[in-house]
Structures are given as C-alpha cells and as structure tokens.
Amino acid sequence: MIGVAVIGGGAFGQKHLDGLKQIDGVEAKVVMGRREEQIRGIAEQYGVAKYTTDFDDAINTPGVDAVIITSPTQLHAQQAIAAMRAGKHVEIEIPMADSVADAEAICAVQKETGVIAMAGHTRRFNPSHQWVRQKIEKGELTIQQMDVQTYFFRRSNLNAKGEPRSWTDHLLWHHACHTVDLFAYQAQSPIVEMFGVQGPKHPELGIAMDMSIGLKTENGALCTLSLSFNNNGPIGTTFRYICDNGTYLAKYDDLYDGNEVAIDVSQVAVSMNGIELQDREFFAAIREGREPNASVHQALATMKVLGALEDMLEN
C-alpha cells in the first residue's frame, strides 16, 4: 500500500482524491489545506483519516510515502523540495514552478535524493491525446500544426469550481504550460522558435488577461496558442491537431475528427479520467523504480520555453 498526502484542498486536490479512490494499492492518509473547516469537510467527504493545516505535519504523517502537491503555484517549489528531502516521492500539479530557477532547483534535489518526482502534465494522459500519440508512434500521423484555444471567464480569483481563492492564476505559467509541453511531446521535437504578445494587465490581479503565443519545433511543426481570461462562454481548452493524415479536435478526455464527429477513445486506457491516469503513472513509476512520463526533468524544457516567453512578454 502506498500512503499519500494530498497537499491542497481546492478543486484539483479534490480531483486527485477522486482519482485515488479508483486506484488499487493506494490510500490517502492525510489531506492538508490552509482553512481548517474546509479541509476537515474534505477529509470527511473522502473518508481520509487525518486532516491538517500544517505542511510538515502532513508529509511526516506515519505511512506517507508520496505527496501530491496541489497548493498555490507559488508554493510548489518549496513544498516539493521539502517533501523530497523528507524522502517522499512527489507529484507536483502543473506548473511545477513559476520560474526557471525554481524548476532547476526541483530537478537538482530530485537527483540529490533519488525519489520519484513528476510534474502534472495531464494532457499527456488524457485519452484523447493518448489516441493521437499512439497514431504518431505508429507512424500513421505527423503533426504539421496545432491550433489551441484556452479560454476562461476569470476576472477575479476563482478556482475551477468557481470558489474564491487567495492566489492569482496565470495564463503563461499555468495554462500555456499545458500546451507548450504537449506540443513538443506530440511533435516529438524540441521547441526552437517562439514569440508572444499580451494584452493589458488587470488593474487588481496584475496579470495579462489575453495572450497570443507562436511556437515552432526543430522538425518544423507549428503551434498557435490563444489564451484569454475574458472569454464569456464555455471554459476550457480545444486542441486542433492538423496532421499529414487527418485533423483531430481534442477537448480534455474527448476526441473528434475535423468534422467534429466523435471518436471512441474508451479503450485507449483503463480510465477516461486524465488525472486518474496521470496518478496511475506516478504510482507505477514508484513501484517500478523508474522515471515517470512527465518527470520533472522532462518538464524542465517547457519551463525554459515559458521563461523565454516571459522575458519577451515583459520586456
């Protein structure tokens, strides 16, 4: 049995708790959050024996072998480093850090400690993207271009469940992170060219609410990414794969062809839940003593692209 501490009681902490309930040989030993009343309610809802508002208490709970970090982005690096130095395997929700320096520090401590350390690049695990990946690996598809729209209506600090939070989300370091990683992963080639422009910054949140990013891989594939917190409509991301042998639209765990006819991806993996599949990879890597898909070292290239884009956008 692998004992788990889930750090963060927000929307994604709960999504991971949902996933853990579906995985044999894994048990949530403790949940940690900053608000005692809220985290107590989550512990009761998911049948977790212990809750706490103290990070050190959580990771040092008896029986905890692994830590899933879903706390505010600004805490990811320090919490991941502390957990690894305590001998715990770590899975860090996207993004693993909000600076290249912090991402490099995480990778250095992973090498130092030898624990399993994985970044939460869920798009690698969504059945829709896995279906495309399998075609690419068989030589049946080559990506020529990806057109991606990431749209939310988020003019205040609300999480994915519409609940208030104290920290600020970020179009570049969080939402663009998904696409930058997935594009290089699916194109099977590193990103060598990039540009970005952004709109005005929100007067209270201090972040750009609209952004446009262009990417090119070494093998010539292109990506155009549009992001907005101003889109008053359905939230989420649509990925359009334009390939040499077909066009496909991926929307989270669902997939459609270029004419928006649904494609059955129910047999791609053991679940239709991308976060559960991501967690399964984390625990499999622990048991097998191997580098996981989306390890922190694999994710470092994405962090460096985001860092370069931030320099362009701000300067």
Secondary structure, 3 states (H helix, E strand, C coil): CEEEEEECCCHHHHHHHHHHCCCCCEEEEEEECCCHHHHHHHHHHHCCCEEECCHHHHHCCCCCCEEEECCCHHHHHHHHHHHHHCCCEEEEECCCCCCHHHHHHHHHHHHHHCCCEEEECHHHCCHHHHHHHHHHHCCCCCEEEEEEEEECECCCCECCCCCECCCCCCHHHHHHHHHHHHHHHHHCCCEEEEEEEECCECCCCCCECEEEEEEEECCCCEEEEEEECECCCCCEEEEEEEECCEEEEEECCEEEECCCCEECCCCCCCCCCHHHHHHHHHHHHHHHCCCCCCEHHHHHHHHHHHHHHHHHHHC
